Amino acid sequence: EAPDCPAWRFAKLPHGIYQITEVKSGKVLTAVTSEGGGMRIVVAPWQKGDEQKWELLKIDPAKLTM
């Protein structure tokens, strides 16, 4: 349902980097290293770390795959 879907706020930081916040919780997207060297994305409180700063890249939607 629409009320259960997350809403995201993109706040531009210096140097073209963004903070991406989940509006309802106030927590931000955070990259976390998993066991085995992989990465996963979680929402966590803002700590001003590099793992919470995102660069947005322009891509061609026709090249997206699932």
N, C-alpha and C positions, 0 to 999 in steps of 0.2 A: 504494500500500500504506500501511497505517496508520503504520508506523514512519517513512515518508518524509514524512508530512504535518506541517506546522509546528504547534507548540503555542505559545500566546501567554500571557504573564503580564501582568496589568493591575495596576500599582502606583499607588495614589492619591497624588498630590502635593498641595501646598497649593492652595487656591482651586478645588477640584473638578476639577482637571486630572489626566490620567493619562499615565503612561509605559507604552508597550506593547512588551514585550520578547519576541523569539523565543527560546524556552527553550534550544534546542540551541546556537545561536551566541552568545547573550548580547547580540546587537545589537538595536537598537530601531527601530520604524517612524519614518521620517523623510520629511517632505515636501520635495521638491527642485523648484525652478523649472526647467522645460525651456526650450530655445530656442523662441522664438515665444510665450512667456508662459504656457504650460500648466504643469501640475503633475504630478509622478509621485511615487509612494510607493516608497521603497527601505528596506532594513534597513542600518543603519550604527552604528558605535560611539556610545555615549552621550556627547554634548557639552553637555548641559544647555540647548540652544537651544530657542527657541519652536517651531521646526519639528519638534521631537521631543515636544512636549507636546500632548495630545489631549483634546478635550472630547467626552464621550459624550452623545448626544442620544437621547431616548426617541422611538421611531417606532412606527407601527401596522404590524405585519408584513403585513397585508392590502394595504397600499399599496406594497409593494416591487415593483420591476420589474427585469428583467434585459435 
